[in-house]
Amino acid sequence: MKKILYNFLGLHSILTGLFIFFIPVFLYKNGFSLSEISYFISLTGLSFVISMLVWDRIRYKGGIRILIVISFFLEIGILCVGTLDKNFLFLFLFSIIYGVYNCFFWLTKRVLFVSSTEKHEVGDKFGNIQIIAFVLVKIGILLGSYLLGNNHYDYVLVVSILLSAYGVYYFVSHKKLVKNLEEFSQASPVSLKKVFLFKDRLRSKYIFMLDGPFLFFESFFWLLSLFLITGQSYHKLGILVVVLAIVFSVIFIGIKKKIDKVQGQQLLYVAVILYAFSWIFRGYVGNLEDNYVIYLLVLVIAFCTSFFRLVFNKQFFHTAKSVDTHSYMMMKSYYSQFFIFFIFGVLALIFYNTKWSIEISLMYVYYILAPISLLFILYKPLGSSQT
């Protein structure tokens, strides 16, 4: 089972680094405003939600292997759409296929992760996956930043097609690898009625609503800030992200095993407080002029965010392993993605009707997110109540 997970994650991590990681920068460099980028994110969430209905039924009828193969074809599709003229139609099509890809990649990844992990090793295993993914993503980022920085999008397309084709070949020709995933294929599709009625005493639903938008604030808005900090250079952005990844890996090799040994909600409290400070630092860093202070603060932000994600995901996956796993993971995606659609749709309208620069807009967003992020403290551990 671990072999499936690491092969799937390894190939997709390199592919992500080559282009997927740079999508917000790619959009900005092609003249799209923060309002239009927010619109893109909103449609991505909507297409993700709709795609989940299809993903769940393919999983039930065809199994995980088909989902893995589809995820590689969707990766190629994203790159192909990226060659179109950069207008409103492009933005619409790009957001739709990106949302479908996110659905097939992230849901399949979660199934593979949960199926290969015991409850007592969630933090350690997630830490291992974080490190492996970060190393491979950063290899892709170095190559992607070089190619995109030199306007070699065609090379990115060719390399991505070759890697995706290998991924399709590998999983099609190794049918026995996925035979142990039958329990996930046998679980009935989650009905929309069940989604609407979902409620537990862990406050999971509200945390899911909160988490989805925050993931995009981290991956899209903050990446745009880093791009501006590095002088709008693909090369410098790639180097900065790789350096952060190296520091991240060294730190988390030392702490990932300790995460599993800490009980109770105290660890989440600490992680959430650090996470809230990371948003304050994000808002403040744009006002600094000393490069040494800027990059030191960026390093602190990376640590606080990564530490929070490790702790939060430990609690989420531990809960998922202890309840109806498939249903719980689907609930997270439904609520997270719908609120991505809603929140970024509202932001698109707000940014459209303001005259703020992108730097000022991002600064305001970060300062507002700091107190809101404290709501993650409300996520109860499984032992405190029953779902």
DRENLUM-14872 format. One record per residue (C-alpha): residue number from 0; residue in three letters; x, y, z. Coordinates in Angstrom, 2 decimals, decimal comma, always signed. Layout:
<atoms>
+------+-------+---------+---------+---------+
: nuro : dolum :       X :       Y :       Z :
+------+-------+---------+---------+---------+
:  NUM :   ALA :       X :       Y :       Z :
...
+------+-------+---------+---------+---------+
</atoms>
This chain:
<atoms>
+------+-------+---------+---------+---------+
: nuro : dolum :       X :       Y :       Z :
+------+-------+---------+---------+---------+
:    0 :   MET :   +0,00 :   +0,00 :   +0,00 :
:    1 :   LYS :   +2,82 :   +2,40 :   +0,86 :
:    2 :   LYS :   +4,34 :   +1,74 :   -2,55 :
:    3 :   ILE :   +1,17 :   +2,97 :   -4,27 :
:    4 :   LEU :   +1,05 :   +6,11 :   -2,13 :
:    5 :   TYR :   +4,68 :   +7,05 :   -2,64 :
:    6 :   ASN :   +4,66 :   +6,40 :   -6,39 :
:    7 :   PHE :   +1,44 :   +8,36 :   -6,83 :
:    8 :   LEU :   +2,62 :  +11,19 :   -4,61 :
:    9 :   GLY :   +6,13 :  +11,21 :   -6,06 :
:   10 :   LEU :   +5,05 :  +11,68 :   -9,67 :
:   11 :   HIS :   +2,37 :  +14,23 :   -8,84 :
:   12 :   SER :   +4,75 :  +16,17 :   -6,59 :
:   13 :   ILE :   +7,21 :  +16,70 :   -9,43 :
:   14 :   LEU :   +4,37 :  +17,61 :  -11,80 :
:   15 :   THR :   +2,99 :  +20,04 :   -9,22 :
:   16 :   GLY :   +6,35 :  +21,75 :   -8,91 :
:   17 :   LEU :   +6,73 :  +22,07 :  -12,67 :
:   18 :   PHE :   +3,58 :  +24,12 :  -13,17 :
:   19 :   ILE :   +0,62 :  +23,63 :  -10,80 :
:   20 :   PHE :   +2,50 :  +25,37 :   -7,99 :
:   21 :   PHE :   +3,03 :  +28,45 :  -10,17 :
:   22 :   ILE :   -0,59 :  +28,88 :  -11,31 :
:   23 :   PRO :   -1,31 :  +32,05 :   -9,25 :
:   24 :   VAL :   +1,92 :  +33,62 :  -10,52 :
:   25 :   PHE :   +1,17 :  +32,42 :  -14,06 :
:   26 :   LEU :   -2,21 :  +34,14 :  -13,94 :
:   27 :   TYR :   -0,77 :  +37,35 :  -12,49 :
:   28 :   LYS :   +2,04 :  +37,46 :  -15,07 :
:   29 :   ASN :   -0,54 :  +37,10 :  -17,82 :
:   30 :   GLY :   -2,33 :  +40,24 :  -16,71 :
:   31 :   PHE :   -5,11 :  +38,91 :  -14,49 :
:   32 :   SER :   -6,04 :  +41,08 :  -11,50 :
:   33 :   LEU :   -6,51 :  +39,93 :   -7,90 :
:   34 :   SER :  -10,27 :  +40,13 :   -8,50 :
:   35 :   GLU :   -9,99 :  +37,81 :  -11,51 :
:   36 :   ILE :   -7,68 :  +35,45 :   -9,63 :
:   37 :   SER :  -10,25 :  +35,32 :   -6,81 :
:   38 :   TYR :  -12,92 :  +34,57 :   -9,41 :
:   39 :   PHE :  -10,71 :  +31,76 :  -10,71 :
:   40 :   ILE :  -10,38 :  +30,29 :   -7,20 :
:   41 :   SER :  -14,14 :  +30,56 :   -6,64 :
:   42 :   LEU :  -14,94 :  +28,62 :   -9,81 :
:   43 :   THR :  -12,28 :  +26,09 :   -8,88 :
:   44 :   GLY :  -14,16 :  +25,36 :   -5,65 :
:   45 :   LEU :  -17,46 :  +25,02 :   -7,49 :
:   46 :   SER :  -16,05 :  +22,63 :  -10,10 :
:   47 :   PHE :  -14,42 :  +20,61 :   -7,31 :
:   48 :   VAL :  -17,79 :  +20,16 :   -5,57 :
:   49 :   ILE :  -19,53 :  +19,07 :   -8,77 :
:   50 :   SER :  -16,64 :  +16,73 :   -9,64 :
:   51 :   MET :  -16,93 :  +15,01 :   -6,27 :
:   52 :   LEU :  -20,24 :  +13,47 :   -7,34 :
:   53 :   VAL :  -18,48 :  +11,92 :  -10,34 :
:   54 :   TRP :  -15,34 :  +10,95 :   -8,39 :
:   55 :   ASP :  -17,35 :   +9,13 :   -5,72 :
:   56 :   ARG :  -19,28 :   +7,08 :   -8,25 :
:   57 :   ILE :  -16,22 :   +6,17 :  -10,29 :
:   58 :   ARG :  -14,53 :   +5,06 :   -7,06 :
:   59 :   TYR :  -17,54 :   +2,92 :   -6,18 :
:   60 :   LYS :  -17,92 :   +1,30 :   -9,59 :
:   61 :   GLY :  -14,41 :   +1,28 :  -11,01 :
:   62 :   GLY :  -12,00 :   +1,45 :   -8,10 :
:   63 :   ILE :   -9,06 :   +3,62 :   -7,11 :
:   64 :   ARG :   -6,81 :   +2,70 :  -10,05 :
:   65 :   ILE :   -9,10 :   +4,44 :  -12,55 :
:   66 :   LEU :   -9,10 :   +7,57 :  -10,39 :
:   67 :   ILE :   -5,30 :   +7,58 :  -10,30 :
:   68 :   VAL :   -5,09 :   +7,31 :  -14,08 :
:   69 :   ILE :   -7,66 :  +10,08 :  -14,59 :
:   70 :   SER :   -5,66 :  +12,40 :  -12,32 :
:   71 :   PHE :   -2,67 :  +12,16 :  -14,68 :
:   72 :   PHE :   -4,80 :  +12,90 :  -17,75 :
:   73 :   LEU :   -6,23 :  +15,94 :  -15,97 :
:   74 :   GLU :   -2,70 :  +17,16 :  -15,26 :
:   75 :   ILE :   -2,01 :  +17,11 :  -18,99 :
:   76 :   GLY :   -5,33 :  +18,86 :  -19,62 :
:   77 :   ILE :   -4,35 :  +21,76 :  -17,36 :
:   78 :   LEU :   -1,14 :  +22,32 :  -19,30 :
:   79 :   CYS :   -2,96 :  +22,15 :  -22,62 :
:   80 :   VAL :   -5,56 :  +24,74 :  -21,57 :
:   81 :   GLY :   -2,66 :  +26,92 :  -20,44 :
:   82 :   THR :   -1,64 :  +27,36 :  -24,09 :
:   83 :   LEU :   -4,89 :  +29,17 :  -24,99 :
:   84 :   ASP :   -5,19 :  +32,93 :  -25,44 :
:   85 :   LYS :   -5,35 :  +34,61 :  -22,03 :
:   86 :   ASN :   -8,88 :  +36,01 :  -21,94 :
:   87 :   PHE :  -12,03 :  +35,50 :  -19,89 :
:   88 :   LEU :  -12,88 :  +32,22 :  -21,66 :
:   89 :   PHE :   -9,42 :  +30,91 :  -20,81 :
:   90 :   LEU :   -9,86 :  +31,88 :  -17,15 :
:   91 :   PHE :  -13,19 :  +30,07 :  -17,01 :
:   92 :   LEU :  -11,95 :  +26,86 :  -18,68 :
:   93 :   PHE :   -8,71 :  +26,92 :  -16,69 :
:   94 :   SER :  -10,58 :  +27,18 :  -13,38 :
:   95 :   ILE :  -12,95 :  +24,34 :  -14,28 :
:   96 :   ILE :  -10,27 :  +21,83 :  -15,24 :
:   97 :   TYR :   -8,10 :  +22,88 :  -12,30 :
:   98 :   GLY :  -11,00 :  +22,25 :   -9,91 :
:   99 :   VAL :  -11,66 :  +18,83 :  -11,44 :
:  100 :   TYR :   -7,96 :  +17,99 :  -11,17 :
:  101 :   ASN :   -7,85 :  +19,08 :   -7,52 :
:  102 :   CYS :  -10,81 :  +16,81 :   -6,81 :
:  103 :   PHE :   -9,30 :  +13,72 :   -8,42 :
:  104 :   PHE :   -5,83 :  +14,33 :   -7,00 :
:  105 :   TRP :   -6,58 :  +15,35 :   -3,40 :
:  106 :   LEU :   -9,41 :  +12,91 :   -2,72 :
:  107 :   THR :   -7,44 :  +10,02 :   -4,19 :
:  108 :   LYS :   -4,37 :  +11,04 :   -2,20 :
:  109 :   ARG :   -6,37 :  +11,08 :   +1,04 :
:  110 :   VAL :   -7,74 :   +7,60 :   +0,34 :
:  111 :   LEU :   -4,24 :   +6,27 :   -0,29 :
:  112 :   PHE :   -2,84 :   +7,99 :   +2,81 :
:  113 :   VAL :   -5,53 :   +6,80 :   +5,21 :
:  114 :   SER :   -5,41 :   +3,24 :   +3,85 :
:  115 :   SER :   -1,65 :   +2,99 :   +4,45 :
:  116 :   THR :   -1,58 :   +4,56 :   +7,92 :
:  117 :   GLU :   -2,33 :   +3,27 :  +11,39 :
:  118 :   LYS :   -4,03 :   +5,58 :  +13,88 :
:  119 :   HIS :   -1,00 :   +5,70 :  +16,20 :
:  120 :   GLU :   +1,40 :   +6,82 :  +13,44 :
:  121 :   VAL :   -0,62 :   +9,54 :  +11,72 :
:  122 :   GLY :   +1,67 :  +12,41 :  +12,71 :
:  123 :   ASP :   +4,84 :  +10,50 :  +11,91 :
:  124 :   LYS :   +3,50 :   +9,24 :   +8,57 :
:  125 :   PHE :   +2,13 :  +12,63 :   +7,59 :
:  126 :   GLY :   +5,51 :  +14,12 :   +8,50 :
:  127 :   ASN :   +7,26 :  +11,59 :   +6,24 :
:  128 :   ILE :   +4,88 :  +12,37 :   +3,40 :
:  129 :   GLN :   +5,34 :  +16,10 :   +3,93 :
:  130 :   ILE :   +9,10 :  +15,73 :   +3,66 :
:  131 :   ILE :   +9,01 :  +13,46 :   +0,61 :
:  132 :   ALA :   +6,45 :  +15,64 :   -1,13 :
:  133 :   PHE :   +8,37 :  +18,80 :   -0,33 :
:  134 :   VAL :  +11,64 :  +17,43 :   -1,68 :
:  135 :   LEU :  +10,07 :  +16,23 :   -4,93 :
:  136 :   VAL :   +7,90 :  +19,33 :   -5,36 :
:  137 :   LYS :  +10,98 :  +21,49 :   -4,93 :
:  138 :   ILE :  +12,86 :  +19,53 :   -7,59 :
:  139 :   GLY :   +9,94 :  +20,29 :   -9,88 :
:  140 :   ILE :   +9,88 :  +23,92 :   -8,74 :
:  141 :   LEU :  +13,56 :  +24,43 :   -9,56 :
:  142 :   LEU :  +13,01 :  +23,05 :  -13,04 :
:  143 :   GLY :   +9,67 :  +24,83 :  -13,47 :
:  144 :   SER :  +11,01 :  +28,20 :  -12,30 :
:  145 :   TYR :  +13,92 :  +27,93 :  -14,74 :
:  146 :   LEU :  +11,73 :  +26,97 :  -17,70 :
:  147 :   LEU :   +8,91 :  +29,43 :  -16,97 :
:  148 :   GLY :  +11,41 :  +32,17 :  -16,15 :
:  149 :   ASN :  +12,91 :  +31,71 :  -19,61 :
:  150 :   ASN :   +9,48 :  +31,54 :  -21,29 :
:  151 :   HIS :   +9,83 :  +27,84 :  -22,11 :
:  152 :   TYR :   +6,22 :  +26,85 :  -21,42 :
:  153 :   ASP :   +6,44 :  +24,37 :  -24,29 :
:  154 :   TYR :   +9,21 :  +22,49 :  -22,47 :
:  155 :   VAL :   +7,11 :  +22,39 :  -19,30 :
:  156 :   LEU :   +4,27 :  +20,92 :  -21,37 :
:  157 :   VAL :   +6,48 :  +18,23 :  -22,93 :
:  158 :   VAL :   +8,11 :  +17,17 :  -19,64 :
:  159 :   SER :   +4,71 :  +17,05 :  -17,91 :
:  160 :   ILE :   +3,19 :  +14,93 :  -20,68 :
:  161 :   LEU :   +6,08 :  +12,46 :  -20,46 :
:  162 :   LEU :   +5,84 :  +12,14 :  -16,67 :
:  163 :   SER :   +2,04 :  +11,82 :  -16,77 :
:  164 :   ALA :   +2,26 :   +9,20 :  -19,52 :
:  165 :   TYR :   +4,68 :   +7,22 :  -17,37 :
:  166 :   GLY :   +2,28 :   +7,51 :  -14,43 :
:  167 :   VAL :   -0,60 :   +6,19 :  -16,53 :
:  168 :   TYR :   +1,53 :   +3,30 :  -17,83 :
:  169 :   TYR :   +2,80 :   +2,40 :  -14,35 :
:  170 :   PHE :   -0,59 :   +2,19 :  -12,65 :
:  171 :   VAL :   -2,31 :   +0,51 :  -15,60 :
:  172 :   SER :   +0,37 :   -2,19 :  -15,74 :
:  173 :   HIS :   +0,47 :   -2,79 :  -11,96 :
:  174 :   LYS :   -3,11 :   -3,84 :  -11,24 :
:  175 :   LYS :   -2,21 :   -5,88 :   -8,16 :
:  176 :   LEU :   -0,92 :   -2,81 :   -6,33 :
:  177 :   VAL :   -4,42 :   -1,54 :   -5,60 :
:  178 :   LYS :   -6,13 :   -4,78 :   -4,62 :
:  179 :   ASN :   -5,98 :   -3,89 :   -0,91 :
:  180 :   LEU :   -8,13 :   -0,79 :   -1,39 :
:  181 :   GLU :  -11,38 :   -2,72 :   -1,75 :
:  182 :   GLU :  -12,89 :   -1,27 :   +1,45 :
:  183 :   PHE :  -12,87 :   +2,20 :   -0,09 :
:  184 :   SER :  -14,35 :   +0,99 :   -3,36 :
:  185 :   GLN :  -17,11 :   -0,83 :   -1,48 :
:  186 :   ALA :  -18,19 :   +2,19 :   +0,58 :
:  187 :   SER :  -21,39 :   +3,60 :   -0,90 :
:  188 :   PRO :  -21,28 :   +7,08 :   -2,48 :
:  189 :   VAL :  -22,11 :   +9,89 :   -0,08 :
:  190 :   SER :  -25,53 :  +11,40 :   -0,85 :
:  191 :   LEU :  -26,15 :  +15,14 :   -0,91 :
:  192 :   LYS :  -28,80 :  +14,64 :   +1,76 :
:  193 :   LYS :  -26,15 :  +13,19 :   +4,06 :
:  194 :   VAL :  -23,91 :  +16,16 :   +3,31 :
:  195 :   PHE :  -26,63 :  +18,67 :   +4,20 :
:  196 :   LEU :  -27,51 :  +16,83 :   +7,42 :
:  197 :   PHE :  -23,91 :  +16,26 :   +8,53 :
:  198 :   LYS :  -23,21 :  +17,36 :  +12,08 :
:  199 :   ASP :  -20,99 :  +16,12 :  +14,88 :
:  200 :   ARG :  -19,91 :  +17,28 :  +18,33 :
:  201 :   LEU :  -16,34 :  +17,90 :  +17,21 :
:  202 :   ARG :  -17,45 :  +21,01 :  +15,28 :
:  203 :   SER :  -15,98 :  +19,38 :  +12,17 :
:  204 :   LYS :  -18,40 :  +21,02 :   +9,74 :
:  205 :   TYR :  -17,47 :  +24,54 :  +10,80 :
:  206 :   ILE :  -13,76 :  +23,78 :  +10,80 :
:  207 :   PHE :  -14,07 :  +22,37 :   +7,28 :
:  208 :   MET :  -15,79 :  +25,58 :   +6,16 :
:  209 :   LEU :  -12,89 :  +27,53 :   +7,62 :
:  210 :   ASP :  -10,06 :  +25,34 :   +6,36 :
:  211 :   GLY :  -10,84 :  +25,36 :   +2,64 :
:  212 :   PRO :  -10,47 :  +29,12 :   +2,08 :
:  213 :   PHE :   -7,38 :  +29,26 :   +4,30 :
:  214 :   LEU :   -5,64 :  +26,67 :   +2,14 :
:  215 :   PHE :   -6,07 :  +28,92 :   -0,88 :
:  216 :   PHE :   -5,00 :  +32,00 :   +1,06 :
:  217 :   GLU :   -1,80 :  +30,09 :   +1,83 :
:  218 :   SER :   -1,20 :  +28,61 :   -1,61 :
:  219 :   PHE :   -2,40 :  +31,43 :   -3,90 :
:  220 :   PHE :   -2,36 :  +34,77 :   -2,09 :
:  221 :   TRP :   +0,82 :  +34,16 :   -0,10 :
:  222 :   LEU :   +2,63 :  +32,85 :   -3,17 :
:  223 :   LEU :   +1,72 :  +36,09 :   -4,95 :
:  224 :   SER :   +3,21 :  +38,00 :   -2,01 :
:  225 :   LEU :   +6,42 :  +35,97 :   -2,23 :
:  226 :   PHE :   +6,53 :  +36,64 :   -5,96 :
:  227 :   LEU :   +6,31 :  +40,38 :   -5,30 :
:  228 :   ILE :   +8,94 :  +40,15 :   -2,55 :
:  229 :   THR :  +11,37 :  +38,47 :   -4,95 :
:  230 :   GLY :  +10,96 :  +41,18 :   -7,58 :
:  231 :   GLN :   +8,48 :  +39,20 :   -9,72 :
:  232 :   SER :  +11,16 :  +36,71 :  -10,71 :
:  233 :   TYR :  +10,36 :  +33,04 :  -11,31 :
:  234 :   HIS :  +14,00 :  +32,17 :  -10,65 :
:  235 :   LYS :  +14,24 :  +33,96 :   -7,30 :
:  236 :   LEU :  +10,86 :  +32,64 :   -6,22 :
:  237 :   GLY :  +11,94 :  +29,08 :   -7,02 :
:  238 :   ILE :  +15,19 :  +29,45 :   -5,07 :
:  239 :   LEU :  +13,40 :  +31,00 :   -2,08 :
:  240 :   VAL :  +10,84 :  +28,21 :   -1,92 :
:  241 :   VAL :  +13,54 :  +25,53 :   -2,16 :
:  242 :   VAL :  +15,58 :  +27,11 :   +0,64 :
:  243 :   LEU :  +12,46 :  +27,23 :   +2,81 :
:  244 :   ALA :  +11,82 :  +23,57 :   +2,00 :
:  245 :   ILE :  +15,31 :  +22,54 :   +3,09 :
:  246 :   VAL :  +14,93 :  +24,33 :   +6,42 :
:  247 :   PHE :  +11,43 :  +22,90 :   +6,79 :
:  248 :   SER :  +12,65 :  +19,33 :   +6,22 :
:  249 :   VAL :  +15,48 :  +19,63 :   +8,76 :
:  250 :   ILE :  +13,10 :  +20,97 :  +11,42 :
:  251 :   PHE :  +10,36 :  +18,42 :  +10,84 :
:  252 :   ILE :  +12,64 :  +15,42 :  +10,76 :
:  253 :   GLY :  +13,27 :  +16,26 :  +14,40 :
:  254 :   ILE :   +9,71 :  +16,93 :  +15,54 :
:  255 :   LYS :   +7,42 :  +14,71 :  +13,46 :
:  256 :   LYS :   +7,71 :  +11,68 :  +15,79 :
:  257 :   LYS :   +7,06 :  +13,83 :  +18,84 :
:  258 :   ILE :   +3,75 :  +14,95 :  +17,33 :
:  259 :   ASP :   +2,30 :  +11,45 :  +17,80 :
:  260 :   LYS :   +3,33 :  +11,36 :  +21,46 :
:  261 :   VAL :   +1,53 :  +14,54 :  +22,48 :
:  262 :   GLN :   -2,03 :  +13,99 :  +23,67 :
:  263 :   GLY :   -4,90 :  +16,42 :  +24,18 :
:  264 :   GLN :   -5,68 :  +19,73 :  +22,56 :
:  265 :   GLN :   -2,76 :  +21,72 :  +23,97 :
:  266 :   LEU :   -0,66 :  +21,09 :  +20,89 :
:  267 :   LEU :   -3,44 :  +22,39 :  +18,64 :
:  268 :   TYR :   -3,73 :  +25,53 :  +20,79 :
:  269 :   VAL :   -0,03 :  +26,28 :  +20,35 :
:  270 :   ALA :   -0,16 :  +25,54 :  +16,63 :
:  271 :   VAL :   -3,20 :  +27,78 :  +16,08 :
:  272 :   ILE :   -1,66 :  +30,69 :  +17,99 :
:  273 :   LEU :   +1,52 :  +30,42 :  +15,90 :
:  274 :   TYR :   -0,64 :  +30,21 :  +12,79 :
:  275 :   ALA :   -2,48 :  +33,41 :  +13,75 :
:  276 :   PHE :   +0,85 :  +35,19 :  +14,23 :
:  277 :   SER :   +1,92 :  +33,98 :  +10,78 :
:  278 :   TRP :   -0,92 :  +36,00 :   +9,23 :
:  279 :   ILE :   +0,08 :  +39,10 :  +11,18 :
:  280 :   PHE :   +3,64 :  +38,64 :   +9,93 :
:  281 :   ARG :   +2,35 :  +38,26 :   +6,37 :
:  282 :   GLY :   +0,59 :  +41,59 :   +6,63 :
:  283 :   TYR :   +3,63 :  +43,26 :   +8,15 :
:  284 :   VAL :   +6,36 :  +41,90 :   +5,87 :
:  285 :   GLY :   +5,29 :  +44,09 :   +2,96 :
:  286 :   ASN :   +6,19 :  +47,20 :   +4,96 :
:  287 :   LEU :   +9,81 :  +46,14 :   +5,52 :
:  288 :   GLU :  +12,80 :  +47,24 :   +3,47 :
:  289 :   ASP :  +15,66 :  +45,24 :   +5,01 :
:  290 :   ASN :  +15,98 :  +42,04 :   +2,96 :
:  291 :   TYR :  +17,54 :  +40,10 :   +5,85 :
:  292 :   VAL :  +14,59 :  +40,88 :   +8,11 :
:  293 :   ILE :  +12,13 :  +40,13 :   +5,29 :
:  294 :   TYR :  +13,54 :  +36,68 :   +4,57 :
:  295 :   LEU :  +13,90 :  +35,86 :   +8,26 :
:  296 :   LEU :  +10,23 :  +36,70 :   +8,74 :
:  297 :   VAL :   +9,32 :  +34,61 :   +5,68 :
:  298 :   LEU :  +11,15 :  +31,69 :   +7,30 :
:  299 :   VAL :   +9,20 :  +32,17 :  +10,54 :
:  300 :   ILE :   +5,94 :  +32,30 :   +8,57 :
:  301 :   ALA :   +6,82 :  +29,05 :   +6,79 :
:  302 :   PHE :   +7,56 :  +27,31 :  +10,08 :
:  303 :   CYS :   +4,38 :  +28,51 :  +11,84 :
:  304 :   THR :   +2,22 :  +27,51 :   +8,88 :
:  305 :   SER :   +3,84 :  +24,12 :   +8,37 :
:  306 :   PHE :   +3,69 :  +23,30 :  +12,08 :
:  307 :   PHE :   +0,00 :  +24,15 :  +12,17 :
:  308 :   ARG :   -0,70 :  +22,04 :   +9,09 :
:  309 :   LEU :   +1,13 :  +19,05 :  +10,58 :
:  310 :   VAL :   -0,80 :  +19,27 :  +13,86 :
:  311 :   PHE :   -4,16 :  +19,98 :  +12,22 :
:  312 :   ASN :   -3,81 :  +17,13 :   +9,73 :
:  313 :   LYS :   -2,78 :  +14,76 :  +12,49 :
:  314 :   GLN :   -6,06 :  +15,47 :  +14,28 :
:  315 :   PHE :   -8,11 :  +15,29 :  +11,09 :
:  316 :   PHE :   -6,68 :  +11,96 :   +9,89 :
:  317 :   HIS :   -6,80 :  +10,44 :  +13,38 :
:  318 :   THR :  -10,50 :  +11,31 :  +13,54 :
:  319 :   ALA :  -11,09 :  +10,05 :  +10,00 :
:  320 :   LYS :   -9,47 :   +6,70 :  +10,87 :
:  321 :   SER :  -11,72 :   +6,33 :  +13,92 :
:  322 :   VAL :  -15,10 :   +7,06 :  +12,32 :
:  323 :   ASP :  -16,69 :   +6,41 :   +8,92 :
:  324 :   THR :  -13,48 :   +7,26 :   +7,06 :
:  325 :   HIS :  -14,82 :   +7,74 :   +3,56 :
:  326 :   SER :  -17,82 :   +9,77 :   +4,66 :
:  327 :   TYR :  -15,75 :  +12,02 :   +6,94 :
:  328 :   MET :  -13,22 :  +12,81 :   +4,21 :
:  329 :   MET :  -15,99 :  +13,56 :   +1,74 :
:  330 :   MET :  -17,67 :  +15,91 :   +4,22 :
:  331 :   LYS :  -14,43 :  +17,84 :   +4,59 :
:  332 :   SER :  -14,15 :  +18,33 :   +0,85 :
:  333 :   TYR :  -17,80 :  +19,25 :   +0,30 :
:  334 :   TYR :  -17,85 :  +21,93 :   +2,99 :
:  335 :   SER :  -14,32 :  +23,20 :   +2,32 :
:  336 :   GLN :  -14,80 :  +23,56 :   -1,41 :
:  337 :   PHE :  -18,25 :  +25,12 :   -1,22 :
:  338 :   PHE :  -16,93 :  +27,82 :   +1,08 :
:  339 :   ILE :  -13,97 :  +28,35 :   -1,23 :
:  340 :   PHE :  -16,55 :  +29,04 :   -3,93 :
:  341 :   PHE :  -18,49 :  +31,41 :   -1,66 :
:  342 :   ILE :  -15,67 :  +33,32 :   +0,07 :
:  343 :   PHE :  -13,56 :  +33,93 :   -3,01 :
:  344 :   GLY :  -16,64 :  +34,84 :   -5,02 :
:  345 :   VAL :  -17,31 :  +37,58 :   -2,47 :
:  346 :   LEU :  -13,65 :  +38,65 :   -2,53 :
:  347 :   ALA :  -13,73 :  +38,86 :   -6,33 :
:  348 :   LEU :  -16,58 :  +41,37 :   -6,08 :
:  349 :   ILE :  -14,84 :  +43,35 :   -3,32 :
:  350 :   PHE :  -11,54 :  +43,60 :   -5,20 :
:  351 :   TYR :  -13,38 :  +44,50 :   -8,41 :
:  352 :   ASN :  -14,97 :  +47,49 :   -6,71 :
:  353 :   THR :  -11,82 :  +48,80 :   -5,00 :
:  354 :   LYS :   -8,85 :  +50,73 :   -6,36 :
:  355 :   TRP :   -6,29 :  +49,25 :   -3,99 :
:  356 :   SER :   -2,98 :  +47,94 :   -5,28 :
:  357 :   ILE :   -2,40 :  +44,20 :   -5,01 :
:  358 :   GLU :   +0,07 :  +44,78 :   -2,16 :
:  359 :   ILE :   -2,45 :  +46,78 :   -0,10 :
:  360 :   SER :   -5,27 :  +44,33 :   -0,86 :
:  361 :   LEU :   -3,20 :  +41,36 :   +0,30 :
:  362 :   MET :   -2,06 :  +43,20 :   +3,44 :
:  363 :   TYR :   -5,67 :  +43,91 :   +4,47 :
:  364 :   VAL :   -6,65 :  +40,29 :   +3,83 :
:  365 :   TYR :   -3,79 :  +38,96 :   +5,97 :
:  366 :   TYR :   -4,58 :  +41,20 :   +8,94 :
:  367 :   ILE :   -8,25 :  +40,19 :   +8,80 :
:  368 :   LEU :   -7,34 :  +36,50 :   +8,62 :
:  369 :   ALA :   -5,19 :  +36,63 :  +11,77 :
:  370 :   PRO :   -8,07 :  +36,77 :  +14,31 :
:  371 :   ILE :  -10,29 :  +34,54 :  +12,15 :
:  372 :   SER :   -7,63 :  +31,80 :  +12,16 :
:  373 :   LEU :   -7,99 :  +31,48 :  +15,94 :
:  374 :   LEU :  -11,32 :  +29,73 :  +15,29 :
:  375 :   PHE :   -9,35 :  +26,56 :  +14,47 :
:  376 :   ILE :   -9,01 :  +26,14 :  +18,24 :
:  377 :   LEU :  -12,67 :  +25,08 :  +18,26 :
:  378 :   TYR :  -11,80 :  +21,77 :  +16,52 :
:  379 :   LYS :  -12,31 :  +19,17 :  +19,25 :
:  380 :   PRO :  -10,20 :  +16,01 :  +19,46 :
:  381 :   LEU :  -12,08 :  +12,74 :  +19,02 :
:  382 :   GLY :  -11,73 :  +11,71 :  +22,66 :
:  383 :   SER :  -13,72 :  +14,69 :  +23,89 :
:  384 :   SER :  -17,03 :  +13,47 :  +22,40 :
:  385 :   GLN :  -18,56 :  +11,05 :  +19,95 :
:  386 :   THR :  -19,32 :  +11,71 :  +16,31 :
+------+-------+---------+---------+---------+
</atoms>
